[in-house]
Amino acid sequence: MPDHNIIELLEIAKRAAKQAGRVVMEIYDSGNVTAYQKEDDSPVTNADYKANEFILALLQAETPDIPIMSEETTNEKLADRKGWKRYWLIDPIDGTQEFVARSGDFAVNIALVEDNEPVIGAIYWPPGDTLYYAAKGHGAFKESPAETKQIHVRAFDDVEAGVVMIAISRRQAREKVMNSMSKHRVYQTLPLGSCSLKACFIAEGKADVFLRIGVTGEWDTGASQCIINEAGGAILAHNFEPLSYNQRKSVKNPDFIVMGDQKVDWPSIVKYQLGNLT
């Protein structure tokens, strides 16, 4: 099978995300949701497993030469995967708690990581039939029933004093986030569910920053990172160091920050405190 170029791989990721989203919605709409607790006490459902099976089958058929890492799969040890030049990075349902709670804030995440950097991202929001996607060097886009358009982070009129819109989780204590923000700015908050959808809202300029405090995996940021980068923003660890992919034994992320307009001095605004973890 000939090697696919990045645009062909992006089309595969988009198709996989949208079709898996339809699989998820069939279960969501039927009400036949079965929830389980994983060993780390996080929830998983029959829809996660069904979407995972669908995505794996499609990607293995279309790109049999590219290995896959997924949240819902037993993944290779670092010694076995560290030689991967590129691989698919999958979260079948980002926002499983939101799926169970029927808030509608959940998404299918598919990324392609190459040389330890996400170079393709596809995030599909099934209830809104909306797809966010990007490929490195080709821009970020939003495809909805109304239109397909290129998206960008919101440019501040006043980078030093403009009001900052914070995307914030409905299921995280608001104080944990606000205690890590500078007292010298004015904020508004936008409550949302899925981690990746909050990143997409920043990519399209509806919010400016998102501080994630809590356990996540590399699959929670891979697709988001490509999209936010191509929209003019950035995702960094809480200490403003780059996130890593496929370079550590653990695939857990540190707490991280999704930022919009890069003219803003984000380190002066986000004053992350380790104590917020308690």
C-alpha positions as CSV (number, residue, x, y, z in Angstrom):
1,M,0.0,0.0,0.0
2,P,1.5,3.4,-1.0
3,D,2.4,5.8,1.8
4,H,-0.2,8.5,2.4
5,N,0.6,12.2,2.5
6,I,-0.5,14.3,5.4
7,I,-3.7,15.6,3.7
8,E,-4.8,12.0,2.8
9,L,-4.2,11.0,6.4
10,L,-6.2,14.0,7.6
11,E,-9.1,12.9,5.5
12,I,-8.9,9.4,7.0
13,A,-8.9,10.9,10.5
14,K,-11.8,13.1,9.7
15,R,-13.8,10.3,8.3
16,A,-13.0,8.0,11.3
17,A,-14.0,10.7,13.8
18,K,-17.3,11.5,12.1
19,Q,-18.3,7.9,11.6
20,A,-17.3,6.9,15.1
21,G,-19.4,9.8,16.3
22,R,-22.4,8.4,14.6
23,V,-21.8,5.1,16.4
24,V,-21.6,6.9,19.7
25,M,-24.9,8.9,19.0
26,E,-26.8,5.7,18.2
27,I,-26.1,4.5,21.7
28,Y,-26.6,7.9,23.2
29,D,-30.0,8.4,21.5
30,S,-31.1,4.9,22.4
31,G,-30.5,5.4,26.1
32,N,-28.9,2.0,26.3
33,V,-25.7,3.2,28.0
34,T,-23.8,0.9,30.3
35,A,-21.2,2.5,32.4
36,Y,-18.2,0.9,34.2
37,Q,-15.4,2.1,36.4
38,K,-11.9,1.6,35.3
39,E,-9.0,0.8,37.6
40,D,-8.2,4.5,37.9
41,D,-11.8,5.1,38.9
42,S,-12.6,7.0,35.7
43,P,-15.8,6.0,33.9
44,V,-16.0,4.1,30.6
45,T,-19.1,3.0,28.7
46,N,-20.2,0.6,26.1
47,A,-20.2,3.5,23.7
48,D,-16.4,4.2,24.4
49,Y,-15.7,0.5,23.6
50,K,-17.9,0.4,20.5
51,A,-16.4,3.6,19.1
52,N,-12.9,2.4,19.9
53,E,-13.5,-0.9,18.0
54,F,-14.8,1.1,15.0
55,I,-11.9,3.5,14.9
56,L,-9.3,0.7,15.2
57,A,-10.9,-1.3,12.5
58,L,-11.1,1.7,10.1
59,L,-7.5,2.9,10.7
60,Q,-6.0,-0.6,10.6
61,A,-7.7,-1.2,7.2
62,E,-6.7,2.2,5.8
63,T,-3.2,2.5,7.3
64,P,-2.0,-0.9,8.4
65,D,1.5,0.3,8.6
66,I,0.7,2.9,11.3
67,P,0.5,1.7,14.9
68,I,-2.3,2.9,17.2
69,M,-2.4,4.1,20.8
70,S,-5.8,4.5,22.4
71,E,-7.2,5.2,25.8
72,E,-9.4,2.1,25.6
73,T,-6.7,-0.3,24.5
74,T,-3.9,-2.0,26.3
75,N,-0.9,-0.1,24.9
76,E,2.6,-1.2,24.2
77,K,5.3,-0.5,26.8
78,L,7.7,2.4,26.1
79,A,10.5,0.0,25.1
80,D,8.3,-1.4,22.3
81,R,6.8,1.9,21.1
82,K,9.6,4.4,21.5
83,G,10.8,3.5,18.0
84,W,7.5,4.5,16.3
85,K,8.2,7.3,13.9
86,R,4.4,8.0,13.7
87,Y,1.3,6.6,15.2
88,W,-2.4,7.3,15.7
89,L,-3.5,8.6,19.1
90,I,-7.1,8.0,19.9
91,D,-9.7,9.0,22.6
92,P,-13.0,7.4,21.4
93,I,-15.0,9.6,23.8
94,D,-13.4,12.6,25.4
95,G,-15.8,13.6,28.1
96,T,-17.3,10.3,29.1
97,Q,-18.7,11.8,32.3
98,E,-20.5,14.3,30.2
99,F,-21.8,11.5,28.0
100,V,-23.2,9.6,31.0
101,A,-24.7,12.9,32.4
102,R,-26.3,13.6,29.0
103,S,-24.9,17.1,28.8
104,G,-23.9,16.8,25.2
105,D,-20.4,18.0,25.8
106,F,-18.4,15.1,24.5
107,A,-16.2,14.5,21.5
108,V,-14.3,11.9,19.5
109,N,-10.5,12.7,19.3
110,I,-8.1,11.4,16.7
111,A,-4.5,12.6,16.3
112,L,-1.5,11.5,14.3
113,V,1.8,12.0,16.1
114,E,5.0,12.1,14.0
115,D,8.4,12.5,15.5
116,N,6.7,13.0,18.9
117,E,4.6,15.9,17.7
118,P,0.9,15.9,16.9
119,V,0.7,16.8,13.2
120,I,-3.0,15.9,12.5
121,G,-6.0,16.5,14.8
122,A,-9.6,15.7,14.2
123,I,-12.2,16.4,17.0
124,Y,-15.8,15.6,16.3
125,W,-18.7,16.8,18.4
126,P,-21.5,14.4,17.7
127,P,-24.5,16.2,19.2
128,G,-23.7,19.3,17.1
129,D,-22.5,17.4,14.0
130,T,-19.4,19.6,14.1
131,L,-15.9,18.7,13.2
132,Y,-12.7,20.6,14.1
133,Y,-9.6,19.6,12.3
134,A,-6.1,20.6,11.3
135,A,-2.9,19.4,9.8
136,K,0.5,20.9,10.5
137,G,1.2,23.8,8.2
138,H,-2.3,23.8,6.7
139,G,-4.4,25.7,9.2
140,A,-7.3,24.8,11.5
141,F,-10.9,24.5,10.4
142,K,-14.4,24.1,11.7
143,E,-17.0,22.1,9.7
144,S,-20.6,22.4,10.7
145,P,-23.9,21.8,9.0
146,A,-24.0,25.5,8.1
147,E,-20.4,26.0,6.7
148,T,-16.8,25.0,6.7
149,K,-14.4,27.8,7.7
150,Q,-10.9,28.4,8.8
151,I,-10.6,29.3,12.5
152,H,-8.2,31.4,14.6
153,V,-7.8,32.3,18.2
154,R,-9.2,35.6,19.4
155,A,-6.8,38.5,18.9
156,F,-6.9,40.8,22.0
157,D,-7.4,44.5,21.3
158,D,-5.5,45.2,24.5
159,V,-3.2,42.4,25.5
160,E,-2.3,43.9,28.8
161,A,-5.8,44.8,30.1
162,G,-8.4,43.1,28.0
163,V,-11.0,40.8,29.6
164,V,-9.9,37.2,29.6
165,M,-12.5,34.5,28.8
166,I,-11.7,31.3,30.7
167,A,-13.2,28.0,29.5
168,I,-13.9,26.1,32.7
169,S,-15.1,22.6,33.5
170,R,-18.5,22.2,34.9
171,R,-17.2,19.3,37.1
172,Q,-14.1,21.0,38.5
173,A,-14.2,23.3,41.5
174,R,-14.1,26.9,40.1
175,E,-11.8,28.0,42.9
176,K,-9.1,25.6,41.8
177,V,-8.8,27.4,38.5
178,M,-9.5,31.0,39.7
179,N,-6.9,30.6,42.5
180,S,-4.3,30.0,39.7
181,M,-5.1,33.2,37.8
182,S,-3.6,36.6,38.4
183,K,-5.7,39.0,40.5
184,H,-4.7,41.8,38.2
185,R,-6.9,40.9,35.3
186,V,-10.7,40.8,34.7
187,Y,-12.2,37.4,33.8
188,Q,-15.4,35.9,32.4
189,T,-16.0,32.2,32.5
190,L,-17.5,29.8,29.9
191,P,-18.6,26.5,31.5
192,L,-18.1,23.5,29.3
193,G,-17.6,19.7,29.6
194,S,-15.1,17.9,27.3
195,C,-11.5,18.9,27.6
196,S,-11.0,18.9,23.8
197,L,-14.1,20.9,23.1
198,K,-12.8,23.7,25.5
199,A,-9.6,23.7,23.4
200,C,-11.6,24.0,20.2
201,F,-13.6,26.9,21.6
202,I,-10.2,28.6,22.2
203,A,-9.1,27.7,18.7
204,E,-12.2,29.4,17.2
205,G,-12.0,32.5,19.5
206,K,-14.9,31.8,21.8
207,A,-12.6,31.6,24.8
208,D,-9.0,32.6,25.6
209,V,-7.5,30.2,28.1
210,F,-8.2,26.8,29.8
211,L,-6.3,25.5,32.8
212,R,-6.6,21.7,33.2
213,I,-5.9,20.5,36.7
214,G,-6.3,16.8,37.1
215,V,-5.5,13.5,35.5
216,T,-5.4,13.3,31.7
217,G,-3.6,11.2,29.1
218,E,-1.7,12.1,26.0
219,W,-4.8,11.2,24.0
220,D,-6.6,14.0,25.7
221,T,-4.3,16.7,24.1
222,G,-2.9,15.2,20.9
223,A,-5.7,16.3,18.5
224,S,-6.3,19.5,20.5
225,Q,-2.7,20.5,20.3
226,C,-2.5,20.3,16.5
227,I,-5.7,22.3,16.1
228,I,-4.9,25.0,18.6
229,N,-1.3,25.4,17.2
230,E,-2.7,25.8,13.7
231,A,-5.2,28.3,15.0
232,G,-2.5,30.5,16.5
233,G,-2.5,29.3,20.1
234,A,-0.6,26.8,22.2
235,I,-0.9,24.0,24.7
236,L,1.9,23.8,27.3
237,A,2.4,22.0,30.6
238,H,1.5,24.1,33.8
239,N,5.2,25.2,34.0
240,F,5.0,26.4,30.4
241,E,7.2,23.6,29.2
242,P,6.2,21.5,26.1
243,L,4.0,18.5,26.5
244,S,5.7,15.2,25.5
245,Y,4.3,12.4,23.4
246,N,5.6,8.8,23.4
247,Q,8.7,9.7,25.4
248,R,7.8,8.5,28.9
249,K,6.8,5.2,30.5
250,S,3.6,6.9,31.7
251,V,1.2,8.4,29.1
252,K,-0.3,10.6,31.8
253,N,-0.1,14.4,31.1
254,P,1.0,17.0,33.7
255,D,-1.6,19.7,34.4
256,F,-1.6,21.8,31.3
257,I,-2.7,25.2,29.9
258,V,-4.5,25.9,26.6
259,M,-3.8,29.5,25.5
260,G,-5.1,31.6,22.7
261,D,-3.5,34.9,21.5
262,Q,0.2,34.4,21.8
263,K,0.9,38.1,22.1
264,V,-0.6,37.9,25.6
265,D,1.9,37.3,28.4
266,W,0.2,34.2,29.7
267,P,2.8,33.4,32.4
268,S,1.9,36.7,34.0
269,I,-1.8,35.7,34.0
270,V,-1.7,31.9,34.9
271,K,-0.1,31.6,38.3
272,Y,-0.5,27.8,38.6
273,Q,-0.1,26.6,42.2
274,L,0.7,23.0,43.0
275,G,-1.5,23.2,46.1
276,N,-4.5,23.4,43.8
277,L,-4.2,19.7,43.3
278,T,-5.3,19.0,46.8
